[in-house]
């Protein structure tokens, strides 16, 4: 036997084996909970079907049949009222999918034009991606801007969460936790950027669902306009200068805390709860300190105003 002839027989045998393997492998399709899906029989469109039998399980439990011109689709309680059988194509539609519908389906077809055929389909039922949610963990005013921590979470598993931030010039560091379907974002918004918009997107395979856009605000106002205008002349005591220095140092401390937390999450892995607790305590301490300083400044101003009035009173009497 010549070599070309041997190769021809070899490739024909290989093709037959490949087709047999494909015939044994069920076709996989996916549907979503609460939606409808049509399982295609794969029959030749030219056939005039005389028998259609859709079954599940290895014992061929019929769930929908077509015999002698009669259609039956309420054979199994699980599918009662949820099946539609197309007697022209042999396709079966399952309505309002449930998790229990995920199994293998077998269809046997008969026609007067050809030998009986069969097909097996494996149905996977999935939960559609749900909209992720964003929680504002902290939004603290610091020197020259605002330090923000936002958290994105989803009820779905096996997903990928990503962030979209506007404007893109905002300094951010992202930490994703696949184990609990969450992602944290650390951001610093400077005074020239004013506000930032955060959107979290959940992805799985080809599905993509974005969250609602969130725009956090700082706990105190950030100077965004007329910041360079000189303040009006005011009486300043040495106490006022001292308290201003304290305020400056407080802002520096808050900025340092923000940088440290960002570094810890960018380079190392630490407990979010522990670090947020640290931020909260420092924020509370800083807030109390600012309030005490503001009260002291107000008292100094009131004292200065009284002194000014006392100085002005003799002058007014002389004029009278």
Protein Blocks (a to p, Z undefined) as FASTA:
>chain_A
ZZklmmmmmmmmmmmmmmmmmmmpccdddddehiacdddehiafkbccfbdcddedjkop
afbdceehiacfklbfklgoiaccdfknopacdehiafklgccdddddddfkbccddddd
dddddddddddddddfbdcddehiacdddddddfbehiacddddddfklccdddddfkno
padddddddfklopacddddddehjbccdddddddddfbdcdfbhklpccddddddfklm
mmmmmmmmmmmmmmmmmmmmmmmmmmmccdfklmmmmmmmmmmmmmmmmmmmmmmmmmmm
mmmmmmmmmmmmmmmmmmZZ
